Amino acid sequence: MKRRAGVLLPVFSLPGRYGIGDFGESAYRFVDLLSDAGVRIWQVLPLNPLGYGESPYQPFSSFAGETLYIDLDTLYEDGLLSSRPKAFRKGADRVDYQAVRAYKEPFFRKAFSEFKKRPLTREYRAFVKEEWVKLYAVFITLKKKNGMVAWTEWPEEEKNWILTRKPVRGKLKEEVDYEIFLQYEFFREWLRIKAYANEKGVLLMGDIPFYVGQDSLDVWMNRDEFLLDSEGYPTVVAGVPPDYFSATGQRWGNPIYDWDHMKANDFRFWRDRVKGNARLFDLIRIDHFRAFDTYWKIPASCPTAVDGEWIEAPGYALFDRLLPEIPGSEIIAEDLGMLRDEVYELRDHYAFPGMNVLQFTLLDEKFKPSENMVVYTGTHDNDTIEGFWEKLNDHERWLYDEKLREGGVDTSAGPKSEQFLLYAMKSGMETAIVPVQDFIGMGAEGRINIPGLITPVNWTVRFPDFRQVRKRAGFLKRLIRETGRA
């Protein structure tokens, strides 16, 4: 591996004509900007169907894609729409998911109507044969039919369709075929972008949440892979124990894997999940990596995360089985927080790069960075550097400035976001990734997510255009060359 630079920008944050970043022209132009500046990695957030709170980390499926990212202009250019749709919320700096869904849906229906008139291609027939495709189409169709309530609340016949898999007919079949079409179009458009980025020398980095949501195809179709009761509800749930951040810990509520069954099943669920992502991305960040070593197991009856216990997971057995099936893919381990030594031993056994988030580690005397790490100014869960700096007191700012100067940064020149960017790029770590918000010096208004809170601003930040990015592209290009990351 050589020294390289990357940027973090969710797809939904891209500019575009229809109120949300999507797989349209802006995605290609963003790749061009990265390639011209010498950036070699574009990191995105999970692209799966957005679930509770529009969070990409609570998706309805680990295999399906979020159809809002389908580009209407592409549908027009491919002849599936008779005219180019009018722009909608083009200059908005926030995504209104409900409004965008309502706007795009009629065009998706028109495109599907035209698609049905065409002979099915070999590519489409092969796509439909993938096991999850029809099952997800039935799952999301039944969810919509039931007002989007969780599958555990459906009528018994529909809740247990996945067990009987009776043929779908009539109006239900039409809706299932419609959902299959949308998934086909999602993957067709994204793989075009991936091919274009790779041709331009840009690698795409995806993100896999460790746990899956209870209300998901993953759990509905794989109930024996999770610790559930006879009605499909979790008997134990995931989270993390009390610490200095929270006296009651964090109770996430996700169902926990039945690792004994998974091991006996040759880890099929995880192998399929990672292989699916390896087709879409060149690098894969795995969130909450520590749970491959030990995970916090909370009784579902407990309203907090206090009453739990650490349980060992078969991480080595899983990766020994998985890695030979994804040659050429790179895995990044999200190893943030206070972890036991065995987590790092697992990470280092497979030479997975860990993460170094400067907002957390710069003042941590116990943290020992290594060359095989990915250094970040911040992640999607952090405030921007400018927002972070604004909240520090004078003494804290003095301490950070001391560390920045030790890293060869002149703290008297330029905005603070630029100084952190310089520190990251000059560091000895092989890969440096910076959120676009820090690259252009945005304040707290650019924050992507506040963990643990459901707010109207989480997952909604969006760029109306690329003017600020273009304005800073020359600086980034020079910095990448000067720090040997070209």
Secondary structure as GFF3:
##gff-version 3
##sequence-region A 1 486
A	DSSP	beta_strand	4	8	.	.	.	ID=ss1
A	DSSP	three_ten_helix	11	13	.	.	.	ID=ss2
A	DSSP	alpha_helix	25	37	.	.	.	ID=ss3
A	DSSP	beta_strand	41	43	.	.	.	ID=ss4
A	DSSP	three_ten_helix	52	54	.	.	.	ID=ss5
A	DSSP	three_ten_helix	67	69	.	.	.	ID=ss6
A	DSSP	alpha_helix	72	77	.	.	.	ID=ss7
A	DSSP	alpha_helix	97	115	.	.	.	ID=ss8
A	DSSP	alpha_helix	122	128	.	.	.	ID=ss9
A	DSSP	alpha_helix	131	145	.	.	.	ID=ss10
A	DSSP	three_ten_helix	151	153	.	.	.	ID=ss11
A	DSSP	alpha_helix	156	159	.	.	.	ID=ss12
A	DSSP	alpha_helix	161	164	.	.	.	ID=ss13
A	DSSP	alpha_helix	170	199	.	.	.	ID=ss14
A	DSSP	beta_strand	203	208	.	.	.	ID=ss15
A	DSSP	alpha_helix	217	221	.	.	.	ID=ss16
A	DSSP	three_ten_helix	223	225	.	.	.	ID=ss17
A	DSSP	beta_strand	236	240	.	.	.	ID=ss18
A	DSSP	beta_strand	250	255	.	.	.	ID=ss19
A	DSSP	alpha_helix	259	264	.	.	.	ID=ss20
A	DSSP	alpha_helix	268	280	.	.	.	ID=ss21
A	DSSP	beta_strand	283	286	.	.	.	ID=ss22
A	DSSP	three_ten_helix	289	292	.	.	.	ID=ss23
A	DSSP	beta_strand	294	299	.	.	.	ID=ss24
A	DSSP	beta_strand	309	312	.	.	.	ID=ss25
A	DSSP	alpha_helix	315	322	.	.	.	ID=ss26
A	DSSP	three_ten_helix	323	325	.	.	.	ID=ss27
A	DSSP	beta_strand	330	333	.	.	.	ID=ss28
A	DSSP	alpha_helix	341	349	.	.	.	ID=ss29
A	DSSP	beta_strand	354	357	.	.	.	ID=ss30
A	DSSP	alpha_helix	358	361	.	.	.	ID=ss31
A	DSSP	beta_strand	373	376	.	.	.	ID=ss32
A	DSSP	alpha_helix	385	390	.	.	.	ID=ss33
A	DSSP	alpha_helix	394	406	.	.	.	ID=ss34
A	DSSP	alpha_helix	416	426	.	.	.	ID=ss35
A	DSSP	beta_strand	431	435	.	.	.	ID=ss36
A	DSSP	alpha_helix	436	439	.	.	.	ID=ss37
A	DSSP	three_ten_helix	444	446	.	.	.	ID=ss38
A	DSSP	alpha_helix	467	482	.	.	.	ID=ss39
###
